[in-house]
Amino acid sequence: MSEAGLVVMKRFEERTVVVTGGSTGLGLGTAERFVAEGATVYLVGRRQAELDVAVARLGPSAVAVRADVTVNDDLDRLYATLAERDGQVDVVVANAGAPSFGTIDSYTGEELDASYALNLRGVAFTVQKALPLMPEGGSIVLVSSIEGERGSPGLGAYAAMKAAQQSMARTWANELRERRIRVNAISPGVVYTPAFEDAGVSREQAESVIPLIPAGRLGLESEIAASIAFLASEDASFVNGANLVVDGGQTEIV
């Protein structure tokens, strides 16, 4: 099979992959990549209609599970379903998340709690509850952001959560070393996805950062998906506790 003129390897045949936030955007692009490489992929999202569209697009190798990662009962149901159908999970991509906007003088407790619940607590329990089903040699990828290493005004709370994800990847890689489960983070740059539209950011507004990107353009969902698949694969067998920045060079000059 080919994608954008490149041969797509079958590195995940007979493997089971969980992708949270998998019904649209980067999550769906990532799920599509894993399906192309032979995996059975569990798409996790909160909106059933979007999940149904995603599964119709990906075909029989995709399984939709409506779940909110901030609700532990939902995560328990996800992994119970997976255990019954497939018995184990080889790869977890903790992608569910969303930006929160506000400056230090405007935060509310409700906004900070909601950002924490989705971007940090939800990630932690997505991983924790997968571990009983993960064999030796499994792989976990946390989808962070370049904002975790920046100080962009208005994104402080979100950036803090994304920086914490990078820290958790390093710590969990150490904690899971005896089981040979690798844990890495990936920090995408600007990729225009439905999350931007949901936040009221137009494509033109997103493209205003292009002069700051040495690659001269925004990223593509397929480029982030390929990087995630690399981190999850045996091609990255000696990559552990890392944060892979995929941003066209933006953070190198800004």
PyMOL commands that set and color helices and strands:
alter all, ss='L'
color gray80, all
select helices_A, chain A and resi 25-36+48-58+72-85+109-133+146-149+156-175+177-179+194-198+203-207+210-212+221-232+234-236+250-253
alter helices_A, ss='H'
color red, helices_A
select strands_A, chain A and resi 2-3+6-7+16-20+40-45+62-66+91-94+139-143+182-188+243-246
alter strands_A, ss='S'
color yellow, strands_A
deselect
rebuild
show_as cartoon
